[in-house]
């Protein structure tokens, strides 16, 4: 997993059609003790509730048809509610940076002290700290990321047989 990626992704080619692959995946996860769910051509692998932490990963996979069979695309990310919170903070800080820059410019153009420009380095600092926190969270949850990938690999091995 690359340390600089916010939501690491991977792809696996399957010799089955997408519908057949997802049906086999669905059957395999239904017969196992994995913490998963499936709908349409998507499946989600989660860490067990008893082992879940704030930074625990979430693996979402989608299967699509290709000329040779199908392609499974997987993406690791934080739980949806955590990802939404991170994106909201990024949006608010980006808005604060642009608003602070515009307000500071107007203050400067009017001859006042441009204290509004303080929002620019403040917002950038929060974004950098939030990104650093996400990288720390990825490292802290790397064991769970490996577990989720191994669970998916086990399912894929069984459906190919």
Buried (B, 14 or more C-beta within 10 A) or exposed (E): BEEEEBBBEBEBEBEBBBEBBBBBBBBBBEEEEBBBEBEEBBBBBBBEEEEBEEBBBBBBBBBEBEEEBBBBBBEBBBBEEBBEEBEEBBEEBEEBBEBBBEBBEEBBEEEEEBEBBEBBEBBBEBBEEBBEEBEEBBEEBEEBBEBBBEBBEEBBEBBEE
